[in-house]
Amino acid sequence: MNMGTAPERAWRTTPRSPRAGAIEAASASPARFWSDVERSGAPFVDEVADDPDALDVTFVLRAGPASGPWTLADGVSPSASSAFTLTNVAGTDVWYVTLRLPRGTRVTYTFTTDVGLGAGRRSFDLASHFAARVVDPYNPRTISYPEQGILSPWGRTVSFLDLSPAARDGGADARVDRRDGQAAAGPVSVREVASAALRRAVPVYVYAPPRSTIDASTPLVVLFDGWEAVAIGSIVSVFEELVSSGAVPPFVAVMPDPREYRADDFNLSDAYVAFLTDELVGWARAELGVAARPSATVVGGASLGGLTALYAALRHPDVFTGAISVIGAVGAHRNGERDWLIRHYAQSPRLPVSLYVAAGLLDDDTFPGGLPAMLSANRRLRDVLAERGYDLTYREFPGGHDWVWLPEEFGRGIASLLGGPDRSVRPGSAADDGR
């Protein structure tokens, strides 16, 4: 087992910022305060005395005093937690909150008045919720997501906090746009696979070397959320770099896209696992030339997709040699039972599968619907897998619940599971902590 684990400390605490006094003094002249912010930019970043691993980040928002309450949302707080409610400087349009974050953090954020992601409402319009989120006009770094036409979070812009050393030294581009790399995305096509298990056709994004080079040694990677992986994560560029650098041998990747069925497909669904094992893998053999028993078959996904990847490996170690879970919702309920997957890994005989599990240090919201906090759940899973003696690479990175770290982590996971034993530093080890 290989675990590169950061110290298990609390992040996203809300200390009183050393700037709080100056911000509260804005009550005397709010216009001057905002003029200064326009020149300096936001959010404000301060060192923390006697804590070299941490930075205090103060987010500021300009909004009418009666417009709130406001809180942080998107990657830094996917459930729009009330724990991060902004304080209003009385009688002004100045709102602020300070979070203590790990050095090296990269995460998206916006502001919203929908505190708690619709908690307590009889009906909830997710599209309207996302449309009402507000970007930070004083932060030039943004991420623009392309439009899919189905999933409401896409087709919008979010603010991007980058505390990496390069960004803090002024070496990073001010604007981050995942679409920029698509022209050179490499060999990818979109196919459809008819599924009797799901009773529909499933769009599948395919990455493959020339068919004449595919043989029994060619691994197969099944990666979920194909449209997001390609259009948002530029994942094919990650694949190309892995192969061209020699980190992994050439492989075939099939990336099914659940579209509007995601919540059902990725919620510990036996029908979806049947689609993967009985239909998709067989289709890859027949249509792409993948061997009946390739050298390795890896399944991976993020959030509910990470849960599903681990579930597929649990149910079918005869098909999957490894699984990748990034920001996985591994504590999800089944039949009212929390941590269902974790308990079943604990109670099952140790399976002949290798696992790569990565969690964000900022990804620890409890959602209004009851989905357990993800970082805490991933730590519970890590402890179970360690006790059971699994071949495990476990990582925690300074990010949240968004796509910022996912391409990198999927790449690390693929390298970990396909790269072989001859690497001097395995992704996820203490010598490669991602900071």
Secondary structure, 3 states (H helix, E strand, C coil): CEEECCCCCCCCECCCCCCHHHHHHHHHCHHHHHHHHHHHCCCEEEECCCCCCEEEEEEEEECCCCCCCCEEEHHHCCCCCHHHECEECCCCCEEEEEEEEECCCEEEEEEECCCCCCCCCCCCCHHHHHHCCECCCCCCCEEECCCCCCCCCCCCEEEEEECCHHHHCCCCCCCECHHHHHHHCCCEEEEEEEECCCCEEEEEEEECCCHHHCCCCCCEEEECCHHHHHHCCCHHHHHHHHHHCCCCCCCEEEEECCHHHHHHHCCCCHHHHHHHHHHHHHHHHHHHCCCCCCCCEEEEEECHHHHHHHHHHHHCCCCCCEEEEECCCCCCCECCECCHHHHHHHHCCCCCCEEEEEEECCCCCCCCCCCCCHHHHHHHHHHHHHHHCCEEEEEEECCCCCCCCHHHHHHHHHHHHHCCCCCCCCCCCCCCCCC
